[in-house]
Amino acid sequence: MKKKQFGVAGIILVIIAILLVYPLDAYISQPGGAYDLAPLVEVTDGDQDDVGTFSLMTISVSKATPFLYMYSKFSDNKKLLPANQVRRDGENDKEYNVRQRRMMSGSQFNAITVAFEKAGLPVDVDYNGIFVTMVLEGGAADGILEAGDRIHAVDGTELTESGQFFTLIDDKKLGDDMLLSVDRRDKLRDVTVTLKEIPDSEGRAGLGVRFEEDRVLTTDPEVEFKTSDIGGPSAGLMFTLEIMNRLLDEDLTKGYNIAGTGEMLEDGTVGRIGGADFKVIAADQAGVEIFFAPADDLPAEVKAANPGIMTNYEEAVKTAEKIGTTMTIVPVITIDDALDYLASLEEK
């Protein structure tokens, strides 16, 4: 009898373990936190006398388990995301993390350029080769290159200009060898890749990688970010405001605790992001008083294909009303909208 009881108990424990830890091909998102940007953004000799705060907002995304999958069906603070809404087709977890960090780097690049332009200060932009974001399975570079590699030279020719990489590989054919100078985790190495058909390309020869052109900014004063554990592009707006607050003598916050979300594009437009609802919840829990949300202009075809879709601002307002927060939700389309609102604020 005791053996039978132990057997049943063992089966129950196994089932519980599976429910709690077995990874599904889906993700769970939930509210993250608010992070004061003062210790995360350093501007050499920048203004340090500001009273209020600018904060970036995060959401938490983790692998779904059977338990979390079921829990998400009954919780307003958890949302189930199919894998194709998180990872690109064929993208593994490492490549996903590299892409998230790369988007964070891009948001910082644009934040610096826009902030310095608004402050009337110059920036120097240098081309820095090619950044590999994904290696296609079965492609020529599979097993040779990795996501996060930087290609600095092709067949001995250093990549120093935008578009140069495309020119150098344009005449290559199937079976041709390419000698690449690659920076991987700050160590230079030379590798040879024999070109193959790019997967799903109908015969085109190539490396079989997804990549972006890499650029390096030089500014005076220098700007340094300490955000290695945070990914994605959605902090761009708040980075821009924090950098400007350090560059200018005035306190843009006027003494308020201010947060927000939105990608900063090169022309100063604030781009749409995901998870605006959960970021409002996290901001309210952190005592934020003012929250900037992108009032993105949704094209008619997008609205037609996605009935009920809302702008980030509309989603933020709906969530704010639902949780009964006193936080002010402010719509922004460009960085100027945020700056105009701040300029109109009375000192706290």
Sine and cosine of phi, psi and omega as CSV:
sin_phi,cos_phi,sin_psi,cos_psi,sin_omega,cos_omega
0.00,0.00,-0.68,0.73,-0.01,-1.00
-0.91,0.41,-0.62,0.78,0.03,-1.00
-0.88,0.48,-0.64,0.77,0.02,-1.00
-0.90,0.43,-0.66,0.75,0.02,-1.00
-0.90,0.44,-0.67,0.74,0.05,-1.00
-0.88,0.47,-0.62,0.79,0.01,-1.00
-0.90,0.44,-0.70,0.72,0.03,-1.00
-0.90,0.44,-0.68,0.73,0.01,-1.00
-0.89,0.46,-0.63,0.78,0.02,-1.00
-0.90,0.44,-0.66,0.75,0.02,-1.00
-0.89,0.45,-0.67,0.74,0.01,-1.00
-0.88,0.47,-0.69,0.73,0.01,-1.00
-0.89,0.45,-0.63,0.77,0.03,-1.00
-0.90,0.44,-0.68,0.73,0.01,-1.00
-0.89,0.46,-0.69,0.72,0.02,-1.00
-0.88,0.47,-0.69,0.73,0.00,-1.00
-0.88,0.48,-0.67,0.74,0.02,-1.00
-0.89,0.46,-0.70,0.72,0.00,-1.00
-0.88,0.47,-0.56,0.83,-0.10,-0.99
-1.00,0.03,-0.54,0.84,-0.17,-0.99
-0.83,-0.55,-0.25,0.97,-0.05,-1.00
-0.92,0.39,0.85,-0.52,-0.06,-1.00
-0.98,0.19,0.76,-0.65,0.10,-1.00
-0.99,-0.10,0.28,-0.96,0.04,-1.00
-1.00,0.09,0.87,0.49,0.01,-1.00
-0.32,-0.95,0.14,-0.99,-0.06,-1.00
-0.74,-0.67,0.38,-0.93,0.08,-1.00
-0.89,-0.46,0.80,-0.59,0.10,-1.00
-0.95,-0.32,0.50,-0.87,0.00,-1.00
-0.39,-0.92,0.24,-0.97,0.01,-1.00
-0.83,0.56,0.63,-0.78,0.04,-1.00
-0.98,-0.22,-0.88,-0.47,-0.04,-1.00
-0.57,-0.82,0.10,-0.99,0.08,-1.00
-0.95,-0.30,0.74,-0.67,-0.05,-1.00
-0.85,-0.53,0.91,-0.41,0.07,-1.00
-0.85,0.52,0.80,-0.60,-0.09,-1.00
-0.98,0.18,-0.22,0.98,-0.04,-1.00
-0.82,0.57,-0.73,0.69,0.02,-1.00
-0.99,0.13,-0.12,0.99,-0.07,-1.00
-0.99,-0.17,-0.29,0.96,0.00,-1.00
-0.82,-0.58,0.84,-0.54,-0.01,-1.00
-0.89,-0.46,0.83,-0.56,0.08,-1.00
-0.90,-0.43,0.86,-0.50,-0.08,-1.00
-0.82,0.58,0.83,-0.55,0.00,-1.00
0.85,0.52,0.45,0.89,0.00,-1.00
-0.97,0.26,0.28,-0.96,0.02,-1.00
-0.87,0.48,0.76,-0.65,-0.03,-1.00
-0.87,-0.50,0.15,0.99,-0.15,-0.99
-0.99,-0.11,0.22,0.98,-0.08,-1.00
-0.96,0.27,0.62,-0.79,-0.08,-1.00
-1.00,-0.04,-0.68,0.73,-0.01,-1.00
-0.99,0.14,-0.17,-0.99,-0.04,-1.00
-0.68,-0.73,0.54,-0.84,0.26,-0.97
-0.95,-0.31,0.76,-0.66,-0.03,-1.00
-0.80,-0.60,0.59,-0.81,0.17,-0.99
-1.00,-0.04,0.46,-0.89,-0.03,-1.00
-0.92,-0.40,0.56,-0.83,0.04,-1.00
-0.81,-0.59,0.36,-0.93,0.26,-0.97
-0.88,-0.47,0.42,-0.91,0.02,-1.00
-0.99,-0.17,0.78,-0.63,0.04,-1.00
-0.82,-0.57,0.83,-0.55,-0.03,-1.00
-0.66,-0.75,0.30,-0.95,0.03,-1.00
-0.89,0.46,0.69,-0.73,0.04,-1.00
-0.98,0.22,0.60,-0.80,0.18,-0.98
-0.90,-0.44,0.25,-0.97,0.03,-1.00
-0.81,0.59,-0.64,0.77,0.00,-1.00
-0.91,0.42,-0.75,0.66,0.00,-1.00
-0.91,0.42,-0.57,0.82,0.05,-1.00
-0.85,0.53,-0.75,0.66,-0.01,-1.00
-0.93,0.36,-0.64,0.77,-0.02,-1.00
-0.89,0.46,-0.61,0.80,-0.03,-1.00
-0.90,0.44,-0.41,0.91,-0.01,-1.00
-0.94,0.33,-0.33,0.94,-0.09,-1.00
-0.88,-0.48,0.09,1.00,-0.07,-1.00
-0.87,-0.49,0.71,-0.70,0.08,-1.00
-0.98,0.21,-0.25,0.97,-0.08,-1.00
-0.98,-0.22,0.19,0.98,0.07,-1.00
-0.69,-0.72,0.66,-0.75,-0.03,-1.00
-0.74,-0.68,0.75,-0.66,0.03,-1.00
-0.99,0.13,0.78,-0.63,0.02,-1.00
-0.88,-0.48,0.87,-0.50,0.11,-0.99
-0.85,0.52,0.48,-0.88,-0.07,-1.00
-0.84,0.54,-0.56,0.83,-0.04,-1.00
-0.96,0.29,-0.13,0.99,0.12,-0.99
-1.00,-0.03,-0.13,0.99,-0.02,-1.00
-0.92,-0.40,-0.82,0.57,-0.01,-1.00
-0.98,-0.19,0.53,-0.85,0.12,-0.99
-0.95,0.31,0.33,-0.94,0.02,-1.00
-0.85,0.52,0.83,-0.55,0.02,-1.00
0.99,0.13,0.00,1.00,-0.05,-1.00
-1.00,0.08,0.78,-0.63,0.05,-1.00
-1.00,0.02,0.06,-1.00,-0.08,-1.00
-0.89,0.45,-0.62,0.78,0.01,-1.00
-0.89,0.45,-0.71,0.71,-0.01,-1.00
-0.91,0.41,-0.58,0.81,0.07,-1.00
-0.87,0.48,-0.72,0.70,-0.02,-1.00
-0.91,0.41,-0.62,0.78,0.05,-1.00
-0.89,0.46,-0.69,0.73,-0.01,-1.00
-0.90,0.43,-0.64,0.77,0.02,-1.00
-0.89,0.45,-0.68,0.73,0.03,-1.00
-0.92,0.39,-0.57,0.82,0.03,-1.00
-0.92,0.40,-0.64,0.77,0.04,-1.00
-0.91,0.41,-0.59,0.81,0.10,-1.00
-0.88,0.47,-0.70,0.72,0.03,-1.00
-0.88,0.48,-0.65,0.76,0.03,-1.00
-0.90,0.43,-0.63,0.78,0.02,-1.00
-0.91,0.41,-0.58,0.81,0.03,-1.00
-0.94,0.34,-0.64,0.77,0.04,-1.00
-0.85,0.53,-0.77,0.63,-0.02,-1.00
-0.92,0.39,-0.59,0.81,0.02,-1.00
-0.88,0.47,-0.67,0.74,0.01,-1.00
-0.91,0.42,-0.75,0.66,-0.07,-1.00
-0.90,0.44,-0.66,0.75,0.00,-1.00
-0.94,0.35,-0.69,0.72,-0.02,-1.00
-0.89,0.46,-0.70,0.71,0.00,-1.00
-0.92,0.39,-0.61,0.80,0.05,-1.00
-0.89,0.46,-0.70,0.71,0.00,-1.00
-0.91,0.41,-0.50,0.87,0.01,-1.00
-1.00,0.05,-0.03,1.00,0.03,-1.00
0.97,0.24,0.47,0.88,-0.02,-1.00
-0.90,-0.43,0.55,-0.83,-0.04,-1.00
-0.99,0.13,0.36,-0.93,0.15,-0.99
-0.73,-0.69,0.53,-0.85,0.09,-1.00
-0.94,-0.33,0.76,-0.65,-0.01,-1.00
-0.90,-0.43,0.84,-0.54,0.04,-1.00
-0.90,-0.43,0.63,-0.78,0.05,-1.00
-0.97,0.23,0.66,-0.75,-0.13,-0.99
-0.76,-0.65,0.54,0.84,0.06,-1.00
1.00,0.08,-0.51,-0.86,-0.12,-0.99
-0.87,-0.49,0.73,-0.69,0.04,-1.00
-0.96,-0.27,0.84,-0.53,-0.03,-1.00
-1.00,0.09,0.86,-0.51,0.01,-1.00
-0.99,-0.16,-0.37,0.93,-0.04,-1.00
-0.32,-0.95,0.62,-0.78,0.08,-1.00
-0.93,-0.36,0.85,-0.53,-0.07,-1.00
-0.97,0.25,0.73,-0.68,0.01,-1.00
-0.88,0.47,0.78,-0.63,0.00,-1.00
1.00,0.06,-0.07,1.00,0.02,-1.00
-0.99,0.17,0.10,-0.99,-0.06,-1.00
-0.87,0.50,-0.59,0.81,-0.08,-1.00
-1.00,0.01,-0.01,1.00,-0.01,-1.00
-0.87,0.49,0.83,-0.55,-0.03,-1.00
1.00,0.07,-0.09,1.00,0.00,-1.00
-0.92,-0.39,-0.78,0.62,0.07,-1.00
-0.99,-0.16,0.32,-0.95,0.03,-1.00
-0.73,-0.68,0.43,-0.90,0.15,-0.99
-0.86,0.51,0.73,-0.68,-0.05,-1.00
0.98,-0.21,-0.24,0.97,0.08,-1.00
-0.92,0.39,0.53,-0.85,0.13,-0.99
-0.89,-0.46,0.82,-0.58,0.04,-1.00
-1.00,-0.08,0.88,-0.48,-0.08,-1.00
-0.97,-0.23,-0.34,0.94,-0.02,-1.00
-0.47,-0.88,0.51,-0.86,0.05,-1.00
-0.82,-0.58,0.86,-0.50,0.00,-1.00
0.78,0.62,0.64,0.76,0.07,-1.00
1.00,0.07,-0.11,0.99,0.02,-1.00
-1.00,-0.09,0.88,-0.48,-0.02,-1.00
-0.95,0.32,0.66,-0.75,0.00,-1.00
-1.00,0.07,0.95,-0.31,-0.08,-1.00
-0.83,-0.56,-0.06,1.00,-0.05,-1.00
-0.70,-0.72,0.50,-0.87,0.08,-1.00
-0.90,0.44,0.69,-0.72,0.02,-1.00
1.00,0.06,-0.16,0.99,-0.07,-1.00
-0.91,0.41,-0.61,0.79,-0.02,-1.00
-0.87,0.49,-0.69,0.73,0.01,-1.00
-0.88,0.47,-0.64,0.77,0.00,-1.00
-0.90,0.43,-0.66,0.75,-0.06,-1.00
-0.94,0.34,-0.48,0.88,-0.03,-1.00
-0.99,-0.17,-0.08,1.00,-0.12,-0.99
-0.88,0.48,-0.59,0.80,-0.06,-1.00
-1.00,-0.04,0.04,1.00,-0.03,-1.00
-0.95,0.30,0.51,-0.86,-0.02,-1.00
-0.82,-0.57,0.21,-0.98,0.06,-1.00
-0.82,0.57,0.75,-0.66,0.01,-1.00
1.00,-0.03,-0.20,0.98,0.05,-1.00
-0.94,0.34,0.56,-0.83,0.07,-1.00
-1.00,-0.08,0.61,-0.79,0.09,-1.00
-0.83,-0.56,0.80,-0.59,0.08,-1.00
-1.00,-0.06,0.88,-0.47,-0.08,-1.00
-0.91,-0.41,0.71,-0.70,0.16,-0.99
-1.00,-0.08,0.89,-0.46,-0.19,-0.98
-0.85,-0.53,0.73,-0.68,0.12,-0.99
-0.98,-0.18,0.91,-0.42,0.04,-1.00
-0.84,-0.55,0.92,-0.40,-0.01,-1.00
0.79,0.62,0.74,0.68,0.09,-1.00
0.92,0.39,0.35,0.94,0.11,-0.99
-0.84,-0.54,0.82,-0.57,-0.02,-1.00
-0.99,0.12,0.64,-0.77,0.07,-1.00
-0.51,-0.86,0.44,-0.90,0.10,-1.00
-0.97,-0.25,0.75,-0.66,0.03,-1.00
-0.75,-0.66,0.50,-0.86,0.05,-1.00
-0.93,-0.36,0.78,-0.63,0.01,-1.00
-0.87,-0.50,0.79,-0.61,0.08,-1.00
-1.00,-0.02,0.87,-0.49,-0.12,-0.99
-0.90,0.43,0.67,-0.75,0.05,-1.00
-0.79,-0.61,0.08,-1.00,0.09,-1.00
-0.92,0.39,0.76,-0.65,0.06,-1.00
-0.93,0.38,0.79,-0.62,-0.01,-1.00
-0.78,0.62,0.74,-0.67,0.04,-1.00
0.88,0.48,0.56,0.83,-0.05,-1.00
-0.90,-0.44,0.03,1.00,0.00,-1.00
0.87,0.49,0.74,0.67,0.17,-0.98
1.00,-0.08,-0.01,1.00,-0.02,-1.00
-0.96,0.28,0.67,-0.74,0.04,-1.00
-1.00,0.07,0.60,-0.80,0.02,-1.00
-0.02,-1.00,-0.03,-1.00,0.02,-1.00
-0.97,0.24,-0.44,0.90,-0.08,-1.00
0.98,0.22,0.69,0.72,0.04,-1.00
-0.74,-0.68,0.39,-0.92,0.23,-0.97
-0.97,-0.23,0.64,-0.76,-0.13,-0.99
-0.48,-0.88,0.23,-0.97,0.11,-0.99
-0.73,-0.68,0.46,-0.89,0.13,-0.99
-0.95,0.31,0.69,-0.73,-0.06,-1.00
-0.99,-0.17,0.66,-0.75,0.00,-1.00
-0.73,-0.68,0.48,-0.88,0.00,-1.00
-0.83,-0.56,0.73,-0.68,0.01,-1.00
-0.99,-0.16,0.64,-0.77,0.16,-0.99
-0.83,-0.55,0.81,-0.58,-0.04,-1.00
-0.72,-0.69,0.38,-0.92,0.12,-0.99
-0.71,-0.71,0.95,-0.30,0.17,0.99
-0.97,0.23,0.29,-0.96,0.00,-1.00
-0.97,0.24,0.50,-0.86,0.04,-1.00
-0.85,-0.52,0.74,-0.67,0.01,-1.00
-0.78,-0.63,0.68,-0.73,0.03,-1.00
-0.94,-0.33,0.60,-0.80,0.06,-1.00
-0.85,-0.52,0.92,0.39,-0.11,-0.99
-0.76,-0.65,0.62,0.78,-0.12,-0.99
-0.89,0.45,-0.39,0.92,-0.05,-1.00
-1.00,-0.08,0.07,1.00,-0.05,-1.00
-0.88,-0.48,0.70,-0.71,-0.01,-1.00
-0.84,-0.54,0.12,-0.99,0.04,-1.00
1.00,-0.05,0.23,-0.97,-0.11,-0.99
-0.99,-0.13,-0.01,1.00,-0.27,-0.96
-0.97,0.25,-0.13,0.99,0.01,-1.00
-1.00,0.00,0.07,1.00,-0.11,-0.99
-0.83,0.55,-0.72,0.69,0.00,-1.00
-0.87,0.50,-0.73,0.68,-0.07,-1.00
-0.94,0.34,-0.57,0.82,0.13,-0.99
-0.85,0.52,-0.70,0.71,-0.03,-1.00
-0.86,0.51,-0.72,0.69,-0.01,-1.00
-0.91,0.41,-0.65,0.76,0.00,-1.00
-0.91,0.41,-0.68,0.73,0.01,-1.00
-0.89,0.46,-0.70,0.71,0.04,-1.00
-0.87,0.49,-0.62,0.79,0.00,-1.00
-0.90,0.44,-0.49,0.87,0.05,-1.00
-0.99,0.16,-0.53,0.85,-0.04,-1.00
-0.97,0.24,-0.50,0.87,-0.07,-1.00
-0.98,-0.17,0.48,-0.88,0.00,-1.00
-0.96,0.30,-0.47,0.89,-0.03,-1.00
-0.97,0.23,0.37,-0.93,0.05,-1.00
-1.00,-0.10,0.98,-0.21,-0.04,-1.00
-0.90,0.44,-0.43,0.90,-0.06,-1.00
-0.96,0.28,-0.35,0.94,-0.08,-1.00
0.82,0.57,0.38,0.93,0.04,-1.00
1.00,-0.04,0.05,1.00,-0.03,-1.00
-1.00,-0.06,0.40,-0.92,0.15,-0.99
-1.00,-0.01,0.94,-0.33,-0.16,-0.99
-0.87,-0.50,0.70,-0.71,0.07,-1.00
-0.72,-0.70,0.01,-1.00,0.02,-1.00
0.16,-0.99,-0.08,-1.00,-0.02,-1.00
-0.46,-0.89,0.31,-0.95,0.01,-1.00
0.67,-0.74,0.70,-0.72,0.05,-1.00
-0.96,0.28,0.66,-0.75,0.07,-1.00
-1.00,-0.09,0.90,-0.44,0.03,-1.00
-1.00,0.01,0.27,-0.96,-0.13,-0.99
-0.88,0.48,-0.48,0.88,-0.03,-1.00
-1.00,-0.01,0.13,0.99,0.02,-1.00
1.00,-0.02,0.02,1.00,0.08,-1.00
-0.96,0.28,0.60,-0.80,0.04,-1.00
-0.99,-0.11,0.91,-0.42,-0.12,-0.99
-1.00,0.04,0.42,-0.91,0.02,-1.00
-0.90,0.44,0.56,-0.83,0.04,-1.00
-0.70,-0.71,0.05,-1.00,0.06,-1.00
-0.98,-0.22,0.37,-0.93,0.11,-0.99
0.98,0.22,0.41,0.91,-0.01,-1.00
-0.87,0.49,-0.58,0.81,-0.02,-1.00
-0.89,0.45,-0.73,0.68,-0.01,-1.00
-0.93,0.37,-0.50,0.87,0.02,-1.00
-0.95,0.32,-0.54,0.84,0.10,-1.00
-0.91,0.42,-0.67,0.74,0.02,-1.00
-0.88,0.47,-0.73,0.68,0.00,-1.00
-0.90,0.43,-0.63,0.78,0.01,-1.00
-0.90,0.43,-0.67,0.74,0.03,-1.00
-0.88,0.47,-0.68,0.73,0.01,-1.00
-0.90,0.43,-0.46,0.89,-0.02,-1.00
-1.00,0.00,0.03,1.00,0.04,-1.00
0.98,0.18,0.40,0.92,0.04,-1.00
-0.93,0.36,0.62,-0.78,-0.05,-1.00
-0.98,-0.18,-0.52,0.85,-0.04,-1.00
-0.73,-0.68,0.71,-0.70,-0.06,-1.00
-0.76,-0.64,0.87,-0.50,0.05,-1.00
-1.00,0.03,0.74,-0.68,0.00,-1.00
-0.72,-0.69,0.69,-0.72,-0.01,-1.00
-0.89,0.46,0.80,-0.60,0.10,-1.00
-0.99,-0.13,0.88,0.47,-0.12,-0.99
-0.89,0.45,0.61,-0.79,-0.01,-1.00
-1.00,0.05,0.95,-0.32,-0.05,-1.00
-1.00,0.06,0.84,-0.54,0.02,-1.00
-0.87,0.48,0.45,-0.89,-0.04,-1.00
-0.85,0.52,-0.62,0.79,-0.03,-1.00
-0.93,0.38,-0.52,0.85,0.06,-1.00
-0.93,0.36,-0.67,0.74,0.04,-1.00
-0.90,0.44,-0.63,0.78,-0.01,-1.00
-0.92,0.39,-0.61,0.79,-0.02,-1.00
-0.99,0.17,-0.29,0.96,-0.03,-1.00
-0.73,-0.68,0.97,0.26,-0.01,-1.00
-0.83,0.56,0.72,-0.69,0.01,-1.00
1.00,0.03,-0.04,1.00,0.01,-1.00
-0.90,0.44,0.60,-0.80,-0.01,-1.00
-0.86,-0.52,0.40,-0.92,0.18,-0.98
-0.94,0.34,0.29,-0.96,0.08,-1.00
-0.84,0.55,-0.64,0.77,-0.01,-1.00
-0.90,0.44,-0.72,0.69,0.01,-1.00
-0.88,0.47,-0.64,0.77,0.03,-1.00
-0.91,0.42,-0.65,0.76,0.01,-1.00
-0.91,0.40,-0.68,0.73,0.03,-1.00
-0.89,0.46,-0.69,0.73,0.01,-1.00
-0.87,0.49,-0.70,0.72,0.01,-1.00
-0.92,0.39,-0.66,0.75,0.01,-1.00
-0.87,0.50,-0.67,0.74,0.03,-1.00
-0.92,0.40,-0.62,0.79,-0.04,-1.00
-0.91,0.41,-0.66,0.75,-0.04,-1.00
-1.00,-0.01,-0.09,1.00,0.08,-1.00
0.94,0.33,0.57,0.82,-0.02,-1.00
-0.98,0.19,0.45,-0.89,0.10,-0.99
-1.00,-0.07,0.03,1.00,-0.01,-1.00
-0.90,0.44,0.67,-0.74,0.02,-1.00
-1.00,0.09,0.81,-0.58,0.03,-1.00
-0.99,-0.16,0.84,-0.54,-0.11,-0.99
-0.90,-0.43,0.82,-0.57,0.04,-1.00
-0.98,0.19,0.66,-0.75,0.05,-1.00
-0.69,-0.73,0.70,-0.72,0.10,-1.00
-0.96,-0.29,-0.57,0.82,0.04,-1.00
-0.72,-0.70,0.19,-0.98,0.05,-1.00
-0.87,0.50,-0.53,0.85,0.00,-1.00
-0.90,0.44,-0.53,0.85,0.04,-1.00
-0.89,0.46,-0.68,0.74,0.02,-1.00
-0.91,0.41,-0.68,0.73,-0.02,-1.00
-0.92,0.40,-0.63,0.78,0.03,-1.00
-0.91,0.42,-0.64,0.77,0.02,-1.00
-0.90,0.44,-0.72,0.70,-0.01,-1.00
-0.89,0.45,-0.61,0.79,0.01,-1.00
-0.91,0.42,-0.48,0.88,-0.02,-1.00
-0.99,0.11,-0.21,0.98,-0.01,-1.00
-0.94,0.35,0.60,-0.80,0.18,-0.98
-1.00,0.10,0.52,-0.85,0.05,-1.00
-0.83,0.55,0.67,-0.74,-0.03,-1.00
-0.95,0.31,0.00,0.00,0.00,0.00
